[in-house]
Amino acid sequence: MKKILYTDFVGTSEIIAEMLENKEIKKAMTRSNLYKFWGKVAGAKFASKSKPYSMIGGGVMIIACENSIVAQELMLKKTQLLVKFKPYLESLKINVKDLKFDAKKWTI
């Protein structure tokens, strides 16, 4: 019986490095990292009642809110939230110009 040797395997580090070259994967990872900071930016009161939902063109981040009351309160604090977000945005090199709060996007 002939012995078969497999020597041309690709290592996981090479696969991961190749995946990180993909612009869409880089973008998704950066956004995911940004979304993790929402609790710090929004504060304890709103962290459990709102969460980042998506990004749309023009640097607009959609925030899903538990209800319209939460959306309204966050809307009134939008300028303060953008100021708090600024250091995280700069470190991740993301451009967020506006926040849009939407109670319809909320899922448990």
C-alpha positions as a printed Julia matrix, in Angstrom:
108×3 Matrix{Float64}:
   0.0    0.0    0.0
   1.33   3.41  -0.98
   1.68   5.99   1.77
   0.27   9.42   0.91
   1.92  12.46   2.45
   0.05  15.73   2.62
   2.59  18.47   2.94
   0.99  21.42   1.21
  -1.52  22.31   3.9
  -2.26  25.96   4.46
  -1.87  27.03   8.08
  -4.63  28.78   9.97
  -2.48  31.88  10.39
  -2.16  32.13   6.6
  -5.92  31.7    6.16
  -6.66  34.38   8.76
  -4.12  36.76   7.21
  -5.74  36.25   3.82
  -9.22  36.86   5.26
  -8.05  40.08   6.89
  -6.98  41.33   3.47
 -10.66  41.33   2.43
 -12.03  44.89   2.71
 -15.54  43.76   3.64
 -14.28  41.61   6.5
 -12.07  44.46   7.74
 -15.04  46.82   7.64
 -17.27  44.36   9.52
 -14.65  43.79  12.23
 -14.08  47.51  12.67
 -17.8   48.18  12.99
 -18.17  45.3   15.43
 -15.43  46.82  17.59
 -17.12  50.2   17.42
 -20.47  48.71  18.46
 -18.84  47.28  21.59
 -18.2   50.83  22.84
 -21.88  51.83  22.73
 -22.43  50.93  26.39
 -19.66  53.29  27.48
 -20.91  56.08  25.25
 -24.62  55.74  26.05
 -24.14  55.12  29.76
 -25.64  52.47  32.01
 -29.16  53.87  31.76
 -29.36  53.45  27.98
 -26.92  50.6   27.35
 -29.57  47.95  28.0
 -32.34  49.85  26.2
 -30.5   50.6   22.96
 -27.87  49.02  20.74
 -26.13  49.79  17.45
 -28.01  48.25  14.56
 -26.18  49.2   11.37
 -24.35  51.85   9.39
 -25.74  53.53   6.3
 -24.17  55.81   3.73
 -22.88  59.21   4.67
 -21.56  58.11   8.07
 -24.94  57.55   9.74
 -25.17  54.95  12.5
 -28.59  53.44  13.17
 -29.29  52.78  16.85
 -32.11  50.36  17.7
 -34.08  51.53  20.73
 -36.37  49.58  23.04
 -39.21  52.08  22.53
 -39.9   55.54  21.19
 -39.31  57.15  24.6
 -35.72  55.87  24.66
 -35.27  57.0   21.05
 -36.49  60.5   21.93
 -34.23  60.79  25.0
 -31.22  59.67  22.98
 -32.15  62.09  20.19
 -31.96  64.93  22.7
 -28.47  63.73  23.75
 -27.21  63.16  20.2
 -24.57  65.9   20.25
 -23.19  64.69  23.58
 -23.13  61.09  22.33
 -21.19  62.07  19.2
 -18.64  63.92  21.35
 -18.22  60.84  23.59
 -17.9   58.63  20.51
 -15.16  60.77  18.95
 -12.1   59.12  20.63
 -13.34  55.64  19.67
 -14.07  56.75  16.12
 -10.62  58.27  15.74
  -8.85  55.18  17.09
 -10.78  52.9   14.72
 -10.58  55.4   11.83
 -14.33  55.4   11.26
 -16.35  58.4   10.17
 -19.71  58.72  11.94
 -21.37  62.07  11.33
 -24.85  61.37  12.64
 -26.89  59.0   14.79
 -30.39  57.89  13.89
 -32.55  56.32  16.6
 -35.18  53.81  15.55
 -37.57  51.91  17.85
 -38.76  49.72  14.95
 -35.38  48.01  14.67
 -35.42  46.68  18.26
 -35.28  42.9   18.68
 -34.81  41.0   21.91
